[in-house]
Amino acid sequence: MPDFSPPPDGRPLAVRLAEARKRMSALDLPGPLAARLNRQFIAVCDAVKAAGADEETGERRLSAFLAALEQASAKIARRGNSKDNS
């Protein structure tokens, strides 16, 4: 029987996916990076909707996506700070 325990932060996966999408669209990402992250996000969403998908796998995939998004955000912030310090 599947485990229907709530995710670690108590929010449903769908809410976390929506928040991730908002975070991604709020960033001013360069074209190739934006395309790569968008493809990764779509892959996470497709995996969650696939037949036989389980929430634990969806959570792991979303966590990996959020880590990549955080790295991209940090990289953009560093690039912005280096321009300010010129």
C-alpha positions as CSV (number, residue, x, y, z in Angstrom):
1,M,0.0,0.0,0.0
2,P,1.4,3.5,-0.8
3,D,2.6,5.7,1.9
4,F,0.3,8.8,2.0
5,S,2.3,10.6,4.7
6,P,2.6,14.4,4.1
7,P,5.9,15.8,2.6
8,P,8.5,16.9,5.1
9,D,7.5,20.6,5.0
10,G,3.8,19.7,5.3
11,R,2.8,21.2,2.0
12,P,1.4,19.1,-0.8
13,L,3.6,18.4,-3.8
14,A,1.4,20.4,-6.2
15,V,1.8,23.5,-4.0
16,R,5.5,23.1,-4.0
17,L,5.6,22.7,-7.8
18,A,3.6,25.8,-8.2
19,E,6.0,27.7,-6.0
20,A,9.0,26.4,-7.9
21,R,7.4,27.6,-11.1
22,K,6.9,31.1,-9.7
23,R,10.5,31.2,-8.4
24,M,11.8,30.2,-11.8
25,S,9.7,32.7,-13.7
26,A,10.8,35.5,-11.3
27,L,14.5,35.0,-12.2
28,D,16.0,36.9,-15.1
29,L,17.8,33.8,-16.5
30,P,19.9,33.8,-19.7
31,G,18.1,32.0,-22.6
32,P,20.0,28.7,-22.5
33,L,19.9,28.3,-18.8
34,A,16.2,29.2,-18.7
35,A,15.5,26.6,-21.4
36,R,17.4,23.9,-19.5
37,L,15.7,24.7,-16.2
38,N,12.3,24.8,-18.0
39,R,12.9,21.3,-19.5
40,Q,14.0,20.0,-16.1
41,F,10.9,21.4,-14.5
42,I,8.7,19.9,-17.2
43,A,10.4,16.5,-16.6
44,V,9.6,16.7,-12.9
45,C,5.9,17.5,-13.6
46,D,5.7,14.7,-16.2
47,A,7.3,12.2,-13.8
48,V,4.8,13.2,-11.0
49,K,1.8,12.6,-13.4
50,A,3.1,9.3,-14.9
51,A,1.2,6.2,-14.2
52,G,2.6,4.5,-11.1
53,A,4.4,7.6,-10.0
54,D,4.9,7.9,-6.2
55,E,5.1,11.1,-4.2
56,E,8.5,10.2,-2.7
57,T,10.1,10.1,-6.2
58,G,8.3,13.4,-7.1
59,E,9.7,15.0,-3.9
60,R,13.2,13.8,-4.8
61,R,13.0,15.2,-8.3
62,L,11.6,18.4,-7.1
63,S,14.3,18.8,-4.6
64,A,16.9,18.2,-7.3
65,F,15.2,20.9,-9.4
66,L,15.1,23.3,-6.6
67,A,18.8,22.8,-5.9
68,A,19.6,23.5,-9.6
69,L,17.3,26.6,-9.4
70,E,19.1,27.8,-6.3
71,Q,22.5,27.4,-7.9
72,A,21.3,29.4,-11.0
73,S,19.9,32.1,-8.7
74,A,23.2,32.3,-6.7
75,K,25.2,32.5,-9.9
76,I,23.1,35.3,-11.3
77,A,23.4,37.2,-7.9
78,R,27.2,36.8,-8.0
79,R,27.3,38.1,-11.5
80,G,25.2,41.0,-10.6
81,N,27.4,41.9,-7.6
82,S,30.5,41.7,-9.7
83,K,29.0,44.3,-12.1
84,D,28.1,46.6,-9.2
85,N,31.7,46.4,-7.8
86,S,33.3,47.4,-11.1
